[in-house]
Amino acid sequence: MSRIGKMPIELPDKVEVKLDGNRLTVKGPKGELSREFSPLIKIEIKDREIIVSRDGDTKEERSLHGLTRTLVNNMVVGVTEGFEKKLEMVGVGYHASVQDNNLVLEVGYSYPVTIEAEENIQFEVEKNTHITVKGIDKELVGEIAARIRSVRKPEPYKGKGIKYADEHIRRKVGKTG
């Protein structure tokens, strides 16, 4: 039995959950998320708790059990608290700004790079070099943060580029001469 999968998910007071077949909809103070799950996994709502269980013991059911519970928990946490990823820009002349809820990056190209915000995603910029991506969908926040990082990945010689705030770039020694 999955250790993570068998743990119940406590529902806060402000959260409403609706189950239609395999589709789970979670509504909270920050927004609403909906997702379709595999029919191999059973999701039950009892007494302000969500319980995820499985009938069989096949490899596919075992692998989906913990995953489904984690995805449901991320939906509940997302609509109550939200998620955020922080990025830092390192480099001379690199800066970012927010225009019309879109992120505009100037990172050494001859043109500014614009990253459009999808629904339920907000960008914040501090000191022109610290970017925060906020949203209720953990998967989407991570995907957009990865897209921002891919505009100018950090390089190991000078350390220039866009990196996650908690990421450590291993520096390499240049040519000896």
Secondary structure, 3 states (H helix, E strand, C coil): CCCCCCCCEECCCCCEEEEECCEEEEEECCEEEEEECCCCEEEEEECCEEEEEECCCCHHHHHHHHHHHHHHHHHHHHHHCCEEEEEEEECCCCEEEEECCEEEEECCCCCCEEECCCCCEEEEEECCCEEEEEECCHHHHHHHHHHHHHHCCCCCCCCCEEEECCCCCCCCCCCCC
